[in-house]
Each structure stands twice: as structure tokens, then as C-alpha cells.
Amino acid sequence: MLYDCGKPDEREQGIAAAVEAVQRGDLVVMPTDTVYGIGADAFKTWAVRSLLNAKERDSPTPVLVGSRQTLDGLVYTLSSAAQDLVEAFWPGALTIIVRHAPSLQWDLGDGGSGTVAVRMPLHPVALEVLRQTGPMAVSSANKAGHPLPRTAEEARDQLGYSVSVYLESQQFLDLPPSTIVDLTGETPTVLRPGAISLERLREVVPSIQAPETP
């Protein structure tokens, strides 16, 4: 089912349907501030596996959260650099890789690496869903090797009935992806350049290293 979130009545119905779908372990597609994402309950292993199968890939899935406080429940501790970056750029197009709390029982397709990529998106629809569902495993809403969808309808053309609910945004999404910063080592390092430039990151944490060149 596809809901147009630009229409108030459909937005309310769509968000309610998406929340119910995630809670029962189904997949949903929703807009973020960068790309359309396909998402599932991060703590339902079979749901995350369904997400990876729908995308036809088997790489680790990032996690989106609906509040800064949710991050505190996912990690054992946060470095001062991580705290400063989150304070400066969340919600927004910054993904941070941190070590998650050992007690968390989840499988994000990373084989139990002990780390997780986390982001709080700056999009009202995504935030409303996330604040009701809790952390979600979310990846770009396209099959591996296929173009990124710019609308929920384009995502549906690729993913079809593997997804229960599609939320369409008023915005035509054709934006840079989030910037990914690895904060698991001694020195913060950009793994993927994106919407937030290295210069802006260094205004907050001067020691951040540029991505390695091939």
C-alpha cells in the first residue's frame, strides 16, 4: 500500500500503517532527508534478513533512530568526538559508526562485529515513524546495483510486494547520501564523503581524517 504523506489524511493513515507493519516484522519504505529507505525493526532478526533479501545484498545495515536519547541506549559509551558531532549535526545527514552495547541482541547482517552505523534523519515522516517504532534497520530502498529511487513509487517498482507499506514524500529526493564517520578507532575517520563536508566536520572535531584514497 502506498500513502501520499503530502495529504494530511493519508499521512496519518500511512504513518499508522507503517508503525504497525514494523511492529509485526514487515518491511516499509519511507523518505529520509537523503534517500528513500527500506526499513525493518532492528531487533527482529527475521525482519532484517527479509530486508537484505529484498535488496539482494548481504552487507551490514545501518540503524536509524528517532531521538538523540535513543542513541544512549544503543552504545556502551560515546567518545567526546562522537558527542560533539551528534550535537552539531543531528538530526541530519551524518552517520556515525560506534561500538554498540554488548547486551544488544540483534543481527544487522554484520556477523556480530560489535559496531553499528547510526543516524538520526532530519525528515518529519521518518522521525514520526521512528519515535513510535524505536530503532530501525534502514538501507537505501533499491535493489543492489539498481538506481536509487527518487520517489516511493520508484522504490515500489524495484521492491514490489516485499514491502508492506510505502510512504511517499512531497519532496523529490535526489540528494547526496549521508557522510559516514568511523568513531571506533583512536582517530575519527571519514569513510564515505557525503552531504556534510570534511571542512564542516573539522570545524567541530579538527582531528577528523579524510577518507583513504585508493
Secondary structure as the mmCIF struct_conf table of DSSP 4:
data_model
#
loop_
_struct_conf.conf_type_id
_struct_conf.id
_struct_conf.beg_label_comp_id
_struct_conf.beg_label_asym_id
_struct_conf.beg_label_seq_id
_struct_conf.end_label_comp_id
_struct_conf.end_label_asym_id
_struct_conf.end_label_seq_id
STRN STRN1 LEU A 2 ASP A 4
TURN_TY1_P TURN_TY1_P1 CYS A 5 GLY A 6
BEND BEND1 LYS A 7 LYS A 7
HELX_RH_AL_P HELX_RH_AL_P1 PRO A 8 GLN A 23
TURN_TY1_P TURN_TY1_P2 ARG A 24 GLY A 25
STRN STRN2 VAL A 28 PRO A 31
BEND BEND2 ASP A 33 VAL A 35
STRN STRN3 TYR A 36 ASP A 41
TURN_TY1_P TURN_TY1_P3 ALA A 42 PHE A 43
HELX_RH_AL_P HELX_RH_AL_P2 THR A 45 LYS A 55
TURN_TY1_P TURN_TY1_P4 GLU A 56 GLU A 56
BEND BEND3 SER A 59 SER A 59
HELX_LH_PP_P HELX_LH_PP_P1 PRO A 60 PRO A 62
STRN STRN4 VAL A 63 LEU A 64
BEND BEND4 GLY A 66 SER A 67
HELX_RH_AL_P HELX_RH_AL_P3 ARG A 68 ASP A 72
TURN_TY1_P TURN_TY1_P5 GLY A 73 LEU A 74
STRN STRN5 VAL A 75 VAL A 75
BEND BEND5 TYR A 76 TYR A 76
HELX_RH_AL_P HELX_RH_AL_P4 SER A 80 PHE A 89
BEND BEND6 PRO A 91 ALA A 93
STRN STRN6 LEU A 94 ARG A 99
STRN STRN7 HIS A 100 HIS A 100
HELX_LH_PP_P HELX_LH_PP_P2 ALA A 101 ALA A 101
TURN_TY1_P TURN_TY1_P6 PRO A 102 SER A 103
BEND BEND7 GLY A 109 GLY A 112
BEND BEND8 GLY A 114 GLY A 114
STRN STRN8 THR A 115 ARG A 119
HELX_RH_AL_P HELX_RH_AL_P5 PRO A 124 THR A 133
BEND BEND9 PRO A 135 PRO A 135
STRN STRN9 MET A 136 SER A 140
BEND BEND10 ALA A 141 ASN A 142
TURN_TY1_P TURN_TY1_P7 ALA A 144 GLY A 145
BEND BEND11 HIS A 146 HIS A 146
HELX_LH_PP_P HELX_LH_PP_P3 PRO A 147 PRO A 149
BEND BEND12 ARG A 150 THR A 151
HELX_RH_AL_P HELX_RH_AL_P6 ALA A 152 LEU A 159
HELX_RH_3T_P HELX_RH_3T_P1 GLY A 160 SER A 162
BEND BEND13 SER A 164 SER A 164
STRN STRN10 VAL A 165 GLU A 168
BEND BEND14 GLN A 170 GLN A 171
HELX_LH_PP_P HELX_LH_PP_P4 PRO A 176 SER A 178
STRN STRN11 THR A 179 ASP A 182
BEND BEND15 THR A 184 THR A 187
STRN STRN12 THR A 189 ARG A 192
BEND BEND16 ALA A 195 ILE A 196
HELX_RH_AL_P HELX_RH_AL_P7 LEU A 198 VAL A 204
TURN_TY1_P TURN_TY1_P8 PRO A 206 SER A 207
HELX_LH_PP_P HELX_LH_PP_P5 ILE A 208 ILE A 208
STRN STRN13 GLN A 209 GLN A 209
HELX_LH_PP_P HELX_LH_PP_P6 ALA A 210 THR A 213
#
